[in-house]
Amino acid sequence: MVKDLNVQNTMVPILNKIKKECFTDDYEASDIEAFGLLMSKYFKWDGYKIFKANCYALEDSNFHALQARLELEFEDWDIEEDQILGLDFNSKASPLHY
């Protein structure tokens, strides 16, 4: 419990700074929005890393079934995205794909 409080005490000033500096003055961003923006910038807009961080958070929160469903959906989406982009990672045409 003490460790959880330390995480919150650490994050509040960071989230407040993000809300102050990254949103317009006339908009009152929530902690959730600020945390999302923090993740996006921290992981340099890498959707895979952002997704995995969310999955680990769900797993830590004991939302194991939801985390597993999202992982499966992500895999399906990733395969479809590769097909749309014309990527075939099963091909042996180029070792750069591995």
C-alpha positions as CSV (number, residue, x, y, z in Angstrom):
1,M,0.0,0.0,0.0
2,V,2.8,2.4,0.8
3,K,4.4,1.8,-2.6
4,D,1.1,2.6,-4.3
5,L,0.9,5.9,-2.5
6,N,4.5,6.8,-3.5
7,V,3.6,6.2,-7.1
8,Q,0.6,8.5,-6.9
9,N,2.6,11.1,-5.0
10,T,5.3,10.9,-7.8
11,M,2.8,11.1,-10.6
12,V,0.5,14.0,-9.5
13,P,3.1,16.7,-10.1
14,I,4.1,15.2,-13.4
15,L,0.4,15.0,-14.6
16,N,-0.2,18.6,-13.4
17,K,2.8,19.8,-15.3
18,I,1.5,18.0,-18.5
19,K,-2.0,19.4,-18.0
20,K,-0.6,22.9,-17.6
21,E,2.0,22.8,-20.5
22,C,0.4,20.5,-23.1
23,F,-3.2,21.5,-23.2
24,T,-4.8,24.9,-24.0
25,D,-5.6,27.2,-21.1
26,D,-9.3,27.0,-21.7
27,Y,-9.4,23.2,-21.5
28,E,-9.3,21.3,-18.2
29,A,-7.7,18.0,-19.0
30,S,-8.3,14.9,-16.8
31,D,-5.5,12.9,-15.2
32,I,-6.4,10.1,-17.6
33,E,-5.9,12.4,-20.7
34,A,-2.6,13.7,-19.3
35,F,-1.4,10.2,-18.6
36,G,-2.3,9.1,-22.1
37,L,-0.4,12.0,-23.5
38,L,2.6,11.1,-21.2
39,M,2.6,7.5,-22.5
40,S,2.3,8.6,-26.1
41,K,5.2,11.0,-25.9
42,Y,7.3,8.7,-23.6
43,F,7.0,5.9,-26.1
44,K,7.5,8.3,-29.0
45,W,4.1,7.5,-30.6
46,D,4.9,3.8,-30.9
47,G,1.5,2.2,-30.8
48,Y,2.9,-1.3,-30.0
49,K,4.7,0.0,-26.9
50,I,1.6,2.0,-25.8
51,F,-0.6,-1.0,-26.3
52,K,1.8,-3.3,-24.3
53,A,2.0,-0.8,-21.4
54,N,-1.8,-0.8,-21.2
55,C,-1.9,-4.6,-21.3
56,Y,0.6,-4.8,-18.4
57,A,-1.5,-2.3,-16.5
58,L,-4.6,-4.4,-17.0
59,E,-2.7,-7.5,-16.0
60,D,-1.4,-5.8,-12.8
61,S,-5.0,-4.8,-12.0
62,N,-6.2,-8.4,-12.3
63,F,-8.1,-7.8,-15.6
64,H,-6.5,-11.0,-17.0
65,A,-9.4,-12.0,-19.3
66,L,-9.7,-8.5,-20.8
67,Q,-6.0,-8.3,-21.3
68,A,-5.9,-11.7,-23.0
69,R,-8.9,-10.7,-25.3
70,L,-7.1,-7.4,-26.2
71,E,-3.9,-9.3,-27.0
72,L,-5.8,-11.6,-29.4
73,E,-7.6,-8.6,-31.0
74,F,-4.3,-6.8,-31.4
75,E,-2.7,-9.8,-33.1
76,D,-5.7,-10.1,-35.5
77,W,-5.5,-6.3,-36.2
78,D,-1.7,-6.5,-36.8
79,I,-2.1,-9.4,-39.3
80,E,-4.8,-7.4,-41.2
81,E,-2.7,-4.3,-41.1
82,D,0.3,-6.1,-42.5
83,Q,-1.9,-7.5,-45.3
84,I,-3.3,-4.0,-46.1
85,L,0.2,-2.6,-46.3
86,G,1.4,-5.6,-48.4
87,L,3.8,-6.9,-45.8
88,D,4.3,-10.6,-45.8
89,F,6.5,-11.6,-42.8
90,N,6.1,-15.3,-43.8
91,S,8.0,-14.6,-47.0
92,K,11.6,-15.5,-47.2
93,A,12.2,-12.8,-49.8
94,S,14.0,-10.4,-47.4
95,P,15.6,-11.2,-44.1
96,L,15.0,-7.5,-43.1
97,H,11.4,-8.5,-42.3
98,Y,12.4,-10.7,-39.4
